[in-house]
Amino acid sequence: MTLAVKVASIAGWSSWREIQMRKVHWFTAAAVGIAMLVGTGEWTFLASPADTTKALGASVQIDPLKMMENARNLPSAHYDDYALVFN
């Protein structure tokens, strides 16, 4: 009889498997807790209203109307319409 089995019998646990399952449950609970803390921390950091324009430099505004006005000599697609061709 190993020491772990003796300890299990003294503590009232039924078997070595029960001890192992308790360890697995504790490890799983710890891993889930750590993952929740990390996820919450990152969510808080990314959702914070920090001024990211200073970190990224001057913000660039894209004006779609100017893009359409300045678009010249763009290639056009040609599609053949075979909707009414009956063979």
C-alpha positions in Angstrom: 0.0 0.0 0.0 1.5 3.3 -1.1 1.5 6.4 1.1 -1.1 8.1 -1.1 -3.5 5.2 -0.6 -2.9 5.3 3.1 -3.6 9.0 3.2 -6.7 8.5 1.2 -8.0 5.9 3.5 -7.3 8.0 6.6 -8.9 11.1 5.0 -12.0 9.1 4.0 -11.5 9.1 0.3 -12.5 6.0 -1.5 -9.6 5.5 -3.9 -6.5 6.9 -5.6 -8.7 7.8 -8.5 -10.7 10.2 -6.4 -7.5 11.9 -5.2 -6.4 12.2 -8.8 -9.8 13.6 -9.9 -9.6 16.2 -7.1 -6.2 17.3 -8.4 -7.6 17.5 -11.9 -10.6 19.5 -10.7 -8.3 21.9 -8.8 -6.0 22.3 -11.8 -9.0 22.9 -14.2 -10.5 25.4 -11.8 -7.2 27.3 -11.5 -6.7 27.3 -15.3 -10.2 28.6 -15.9 -9.7 31.3 -13.3 -6.5 32.4 -14.8 -8.0 32.4 -18.3 -10.9 34.5 -17.0 -8.5 37.0 -15.3 -6.4 37.3 -18.4 -9.4 37.7 -20.7 -11.0 40.3 -18.5 -7.7 42.2 -18.2 -7.2 42.3 -22.0 -10.9 43.2 -22.5 -10.5 46.1 -20.1 -7.3 47.2 -21.6 -8.6 47.1 -25.2 -11.9 48.7 -24.3 -10.4 51.5 -22.4 -10.8 55.0 -23.9 -7.1 55.5 -24.2 -6.0 58.1 -26.7 -4.7 55.8 -29.4 -4.3 58.6 -32.0 -1.2 59.9 -30.1 0.3 56.5 -30.1 -0.4 55.9 -33.8 0.4 59.4 -34.9 -1.9 61.8 -36.7 -5.2 60.2 -37.7 -5.8 60.0 -41.4 -9.3 60.7 -42.7 -10.4 59.0 -45.9 -12.8 61.0 -48.0 -14.7 58.7 -50.4 -16.1 61.5 -52.4 -12.6 62.8 -53.2 -11.6 59.3 -54.2 -14.4 59.0 -56.7 -13.8 62.5 -58.1 -10.1 61.8 -58.6 -10.5 58.3 -60.1 -9.3 58.4 -63.7 -8.6 55.8 -66.4 -9.7 52.8 -64.2 -10.0 49.5 -66.0 -13.6 48.4 -66.6 -14.8 44.9 -66.5 -16.6 43.5 -69.5 -19.2 40.8 -69.0 -21.0 39.0 -71.8 -24.7 38.5 -71.1 -25.7 35.0 -72.1 -29.0 35.1 -70.2 -31.2 34.9 -73.4 -29.0 32.5 -75.4 -30.9 29.2 -76.2 -29.1 26.4 -77.9 
